[in-house]
Amino acid sequence: MMENIYPQGSEVFAKVNPSQKLTVRRYAKRVYYCTIQESPALKELVYYERELMGATAAPSGKAV
């Protein structure tokens, strides 16, 4: 049985919009239901695992 990589409550980023922080609310049937951290009242976003990246892989947005 396959398990999800990102547990409930994890901070993740969508590959199509890496500047937007998401929180995994639910994982069901190989689909992640995420809320936008800055606007939790907005509609949930739905992603497959391959469309997400973990918090450590997100760009910092700061120049070095």
N, CA, C and O atoms as a MOPAC input file, in Angstrom:
PM7 MOZYME 1SCF
protein

 N      0.84100 1    -1.18500 1     0.00000 1
 C      0.00000 1     0.00000 1     0.00000 1
 C      0.88600 1     1.24700 1     0.00000 1
 O      1.82100 1     1.35300 1     0.79300 1
 N      0.58600 1     2.17900 1    -0.88700 1
 C      1.35600 1     3.41400 1    -0.96600 1
 C      0.84500 1     4.40500 1     0.07200 1
 O     -0.35400 1     4.50000 1     0.33300 1
 N      1.78000 1     5.13100 1     0.65200 1
 C      1.40400 1     6.14600 1     1.62100 1
 C      1.75800 1     7.51400 1     1.07500 1
 O      2.61300 1     7.65000 1     0.20000 1
 N      1.09600 1     8.51000 1     1.59800 1
 C      1.36900 1     9.86400 1     1.14100 1
 C      2.70200 1    10.36200 1     1.68300 1
 O      3.10400 1    10.00500 1     2.79100 1
 N      3.37700 1    11.18100 1     0.90200 1
 C      4.65900 1    11.75900 1     1.29700 1
 C      4.44200 1    12.92700 1     2.26000 1
 O      5.21400 1    13.11800 1     3.20000 1
 N      3.39700 1    13.69800 1     2.01900 1
 C      3.12900 1    14.89600 1     2.81100 1
 C      1.96100 1    14.64000 1     3.76400 1
 O      0.81700 1    14.55400 1     3.31800 1
 N      2.22500 1    14.51600 1     5.06300 1
 C      1.13800 1    14.26600 1     6.01600 1
 C      0.24800 1    15.49800 1     6.20800 1
 O      0.61100 1    16.60900 1     5.82200 1
 N     -0.88900 1    15.28400 1     6.79300 1
 C     -1.82800 1    16.36900 1     7.06500 1
 C     -1.13900 1    17.45500 1     7.88500 1
 O     -0.45200 1    17.15600 1     8.86100 1
 N     -1.32100 1    18.71400 1     7.49000 1
 C     -0.70900 1    19.84100 1     8.18700 1
 C      0.63700 1    20.25300 1     7.63300 1
 O      1.20100 1    21.25100 1     8.08100 1
 N      1.17400 1    19.51000 1     6.66300 1
 C      2.47200 1    19.82900 1     6.07400 1
 C      2.39700 1    21.08200 1     5.21800 1
 O      1.38100 1    21.35700 1     4.57900 1
 N      3.49300 1    21.83900 1     5.21600 1
 C      3.60200 1    22.99500 1     4.33200 1
 C      4.19700 1    22.51900 1     3.01200 1
 O      5.26100 1    21.90100 1     2.99200 1
 N      3.51500 1    22.80500 1     1.92200 1
 C      3.96500 1    22.39200 1     0.59100 1
 C      3.79800 1    23.55200 1    -0.38300 1
 O      3.20800 1    24.58200 1    -0.05600 1
 N      4.33100 1    23.35900 1    -1.58800 1
 C      4.23300 1    24.34400 1    -2.65500 1
 C      3.84900 1    23.63300 1    -3.93600 1
 O      4.31400 1    22.52200 1    -4.19100 1
 N      3.01100 1    24.25300 1    -4.74400 1
 C      2.66800 1    23.69800 1    -6.05000 1
 C      3.79100 1    24.05300 1    -7.01800 1
 O      4.31000 1    25.16900 1    -6.97700 1
 N      4.16900 1    23.13400 1    -7.87700 1
 C      5.22500 1    23.39600 1    -8.85100 1
 C      4.84900 1    24.52700 1    -9.80200 1
 O      5.72800 1    25.24400 1   -10.27900 1
 N      3.56100 1    24.70100 1   -10.08500 1
 C      3.11900 1    25.76600 1   -10.98800 1
 C      3.13000 1    27.14400 1   -10.33100 1
 O      3.13300 1    28.15600 1   -11.03300 1
 N      3.13700 1    27.20200 1    -8.99900 1
 C      3.15800 1    28.47400 1    -8.27300 1
 C      3.94900 1    28.29600 1    -6.97600 1
 O      3.36200 1    28.23700 1    -5.89600 1
 N      5.28200 1    28.21100 1    -7.07900 1
 C      6.09300 1    27.91800 1    -5.88600 1
 C      6.14500 1    29.03800 1    -4.85300 1
 O      6.61700 1    28.81600 1    -3.73800 1
 N      5.67500 1    30.22900 1    -5.19300 1
 C      5.70300 1    31.32500 1    -4.22300 1
 C      4.50900 1    31.29000 1    -3.26700 1
 O      4.48700 1    32.02900 1    -2.28300 1
 N      3.52800 1    30.44800 1    -3.54200 1
 C      2.32100 1    30.36100 1    -2.71300 1
 C      2.41900 1    29.17700 1    -1.74900 1
 O      2.49700 1    28.02400 1    -2.17300 1
 N      2.41400 1    29.47600 1    -0.45700 1
 C      2.48900 1    28.43000 1     0.55900 1
 C      1.12800 1    27.76400 1     0.72200 1
 O      0.09700 1    28.43000 1     0.81400 1
 N      1.15300 1    26.43800 1     0.75400 1
 C     -0.06400 1    25.65500 1     0.92300 1
 C      0.06200 1    24.77700 1     2.15900 1
 O      1.17000 1    24.43400 1     2.57300 1
 N     -1.05100 1    24.42000 1     2.73600 1
 C     -1.09200 1    23.48000 1     3.84800 1
 C     -1.95200 1    22.29600 1     3.43800 1
 O     -3.07600 1    22.46400 1     2.96600 1
 N     -1.40900 1    21.09000 1     3.62500 1
 C     -2.16900 1    19.88300 1     3.30000 1
 C     -3.26400 1    19.71700 1     4.34300 1
 O     -2.98100 1    19.57400 1     5.53200 1
 N     -4.50400 1    19.73700 1     3.89900 1
 C     -5.63300 1    19.55400 1     4.80100 1
 C     -6.05500 1    18.10300 1     4.85900 1
 O     -6.41500 1    17.59000 1     5.91900 1
 N     -6.00800 1    17.43400 1     3.69500 1
 C     -6.48900 1    16.05500 1     3.61900 1
 C     -5.80900 1    15.34300 1     2.46800 1
 O     -5.47200 1    15.95600 1     1.45600 1
 N     -5.61000 1    14.04700 1     2.62800 1
 C     -5.09600 1    13.19000 1     1.56200 1
 C     -6.07400 1    12.04200 1     1.40200 1
 O     -6.31900 1    11.29200 1     2.34800 1
 N     -6.63600 1    11.90100 1     0.20400 1
 C     -7.60100 1    10.82800 1    -0.03700 1
 C     -7.51900 1    10.38100 1    -1.48600 1
 O     -7.51900 1    11.20200 1    -2.40300 1
 N     -7.44800 1     9.07700 1    -1.68200 1
 C     -7.44100 1     8.48000 1    -3.01900 1
 C     -6.37600 1     9.10400 1    -3.92300 1
 O     -6.64900 1     9.46300 1    -5.06800 1
 N     -5.15700 1     9.22600 1    -3.38600 1
 C     -3.98600 1     9.72600 1    -4.11500 1
 C     -4.09100 1    11.19500 1    -4.50800 1
 O     -3.40000 1    11.63700 1    -5.42500 1
 N     -4.94400 1    11.95500 1    -3.82900 1
 C     -5.13400 1    13.37300 1    -4.11100 1
 C     -4.93600 1    14.16500 1    -2.81800 1
 O     -5.41800 1    13.77400 1    -1.75400 1
 N     -4.21600 1    15.28900 1    -2.93200 1
 C     -3.99400 1    16.17900 1    -1.79300 1
 C     -4.95100 1    17.36100 1    -1.88300 1
 O     -5.04800 1    18.01400 1    -2.92200 1
 N     -5.65100 1    17.63000 1    -0.79700 1
 C     -6.53200 1    18.78400 1    -0.70200 1
 C     -5.79700 1    19.81900 1     0.14600 1
 O     -5.50900 1    19.57900 1     1.31900 1
 N     -5.49800 1    20.96600 1    -0.45100 1
 C     -4.66100 1    21.96800 1     0.21100 1
 C     -5.38800 1    23.29500 1     0.35800 1
 O     -6.22100 1    23.66300 1    -0.47000 1
 N     -5.05300 1    24.00800 1     1.43500 1
 C     -5.55300 1    25.36500 1     1.62400 1
 C     -4.38700 1    26.32600 1     1.45600 1
 O     -3.23900 1    25.98000 1     1.73300 1
 N     -4.69000 1    27.52400 1     1.00500 1
 C     -3.67500 1    28.56500 1     0.86000 1
 C     -3.43900 1    29.14800 1     2.24800 1
 O     -4.38400 1    29.56800 1     2.91500 1
 N     -2.18000 1    29.17700 1     2.68600 1
 C     -1.88700 1    29.62900 1     4.05100 1
 C     -2.30600 1    31.07300 1     4.28800 1
 O     -2.81600 1    31.39700 1     5.36100 1
 N     -2.10000 1    31.93900 1     3.31000 1
 C     -2.41300 1    33.35800 1     3.48900 1
 C     -3.91100 1    33.64200 1     3.40900 1
 O     -4.37600 1    34.66000 1     3.92100 1
 N     -4.66900 1    32.74900 1     2.77000 1
 C     -6.11400 1    32.95400 1     2.59900 1
 C     -6.87000 1    31.64100 1     2.80000 1
 O     -7.39400 1    31.08200 1     1.83700 1
 N     -6.93400 1    31.14700 1     4.02100 1
 C     -7.57100 1    29.84500 1     4.25600 1
 C     -9.06900 1    29.81200 1     3.95600 1
 O     -9.64100 1    28.73000 1     3.83100 1
 N     -9.71700 1    30.97700 1     3.83900 1
 C    -11.15000 1    31.00800 1     3.55000 1
 C    -11.45400 1    30.75900 1     2.07200 1
 O    -12.59700 1    30.46700 1     1.72100 1
 N    -10.45100 1    30.87000 1     1.20700 1
 C    -10.65800 1    30.61800 1    -0.22200 1
 C    -10.88000 1    29.13400 1    -0.47100 1
 O    -10.64700 1    28.30500 1     0.40800 1
 N    -11.33200 1    28.80800 1    -1.67100 1
 C    -11.56400 1    27.41000 1    -2.03300 1
 C    -10.28400 1    26.59900 1    -1.90500 1
 O     -9.18100 1    27.11800 1    -2.08400 1
 N    -10.44700 1    25.33300 1    -1.59500 1
 C     -9.29600 1    24.43500 1    -1.51800 1
 C     -8.74600 1    24.16500 1    -2.90700 1
 O     -9.47000 1    24.21400 1    -3.90100 1
 N     -7.46600 1    23.88400 1    -2.95500 1
 C     -6.82000 1    23.49700 1    -4.19700 1
 C     -6.53200 1    22.01000 1    -4.12900 1
 O     -6.22400 1    21.48200 1    -3.06100 1
 N     -6.63100 1    21.34000 1    -5.25200 1
 C     -6.47400 1    19.88800 1    -5.30500 1
 C     -5.29700 1    19.55000 1    -6.20300 1
 O     -5.20500 1    20.04100 1    -7.32800 1
 N     -4.38700 1    18.70200 1    -5.70100 1
 C     -3.18200 1    18.34700 1    -6.44700 1
 C     -2.87800 1    16.86500 1    -6.31400 1
 O     -3.22300 1    16.22400 1    -5.32100 1
 N     -2.22200 1    16.33700 1    -7.34000 1
 C     -1.61200 1    15.01900 1    -7.24200 1
 C     -0.23200 1    15.20700 1    -6.62500 1
 O      0.32300 1    16.30500 1    -6.66000 1
 N      0.31600 1    14.14700 1    -6.06800 1
 C      1.61100 1    14.21400 1    -5.40100 1
 C      2.71100 1    14.76700 1    -6.30700 1
 O      3.56500 1    15.52700 1    -5.85100 1
 N      2.69400 1    14.39300 1    -7.57500 1
 C      3.73800 1    14.82700 1    -8.51600 1
 C      3.68800 1    16.33100 1    -8.79800 1
 O      4.64600 1    16.88600 1    -9.33600 1
 N      2.59000 1    16.99200 1    -8.44300 1
 C      2.43500 1    18.42400 1    -8.68800 1
 C      2.90000 1    19.27900 1    -7.51000 1
 O      2.89300 1    20.50800 1    -7.58900 1
 N      3.30500 1    18.62700 1    -6.41800 1
 C      3.71100 1    19.33800 1    -5.21000 1
 C      5.18700 1    19.14000 1    -4.91700 1
 O      5.80600 1    18.17700 1    -5.37000 1
 N      5.73800 1    20.07300 1    -4.14800 1
 C      7.08900 1    19.90900 1    -3.61200 1
 C      7.05700 1    20.35300 1    -2.16200 1
 O      6.28200 1    21.22800 1    -1.77300 1
 N      7.91600 1    19.73000 1    -1.37300 1
 C      7.94500 1    20.01200 1     0.05500 1
 C      8.52600 1    21.36700 1     0.37500 1
 O      9.08600 1    22.03400 1    -0.49600 1
 N      8.39500 1    21.77300 1     1.61300 1
 C      8.84500 1    23.09200 1     2.05300 1
 C     10.34400 1    23.28200 1     1.89100 1
 O     10.79200 1    24.40000 1     1.63500 1
 N     11.12500 1    22.23000 1     2.03100 1
 C     12.57300 1    22.36700 1     1.92000 1
 C     13.01600 1    22.59100 1     0.48500 1
 O     14.11100 1    23.10600 1     0.25400 1
 N     12.18400 1    22.21300 1    -0.49000 1
 C     12.53900 1    22.36300 1    -1.90000 1
 C     12.09100 1    23.69800 1    -2.47400 1
 O     12.41700 1    24.01300 1    -3.61900 1
 N     11.35100 1    24.48800 1    -1.70700 1
 C     10.82000 1    25.74800 1    -2.22000 1
 C     11.91200 1    26.81100 1    -2.27300 1
 O     12.77100 1    26.86000 1    -1.39200 1
 N     11.88800 1    27.65400 1    -3.28900 1
 C     12.88000 1    28.72300 1    -3.38400 1
 C     12.64900 1    29.75800 1    -2.29200 1
 O     11.50800 1    30.02700 1    -1.91500 1
 N     13.72500 1    30.33300 1    -1.79000 1
 C     13.60900 1    31.29600 1    -0.70200 1
 C     13.20700 1    32.67300 1    -1.20000 1
 O     12.62400 1    33.45500 1    -0.44900 1
 N     13.51200 1    32.98500 1    -2.46400 1
 C     13.16200 1    34.27600 1    -3.02800 1
 C     14.12500 1    35.38000 1    -2.63800 1
 O     13.91100 1    36.54300 1    -2.97800 1
 N     15.18000 1    35.02500 1    -1.92800 1
 C     16.16900 1    36.01400 1    -1.50400 1
 C     17.42600 1    35.88800 1    -2.34900 1
 O     17.90400 1    34.78500 1    -2.61400 1
 N     17.95400 1    37.03200 1    -2.76700 1
 C     19.19900 1    37.03200 1    -3.54000 1
 C     20.37800 1    36.90200 1    -2.59200 1
 O     20.36000 1    37.43700 1    -1.48400 1
 N     21.38300 1    36.20000 1    -3.02800 1
 C     22.57300 1    35.99700 1    -2.18500 1
 C     23.67000 1    36.91400 1    -2.63000 1
 O     24.75700 1    36.90300 1    -2.05200 1

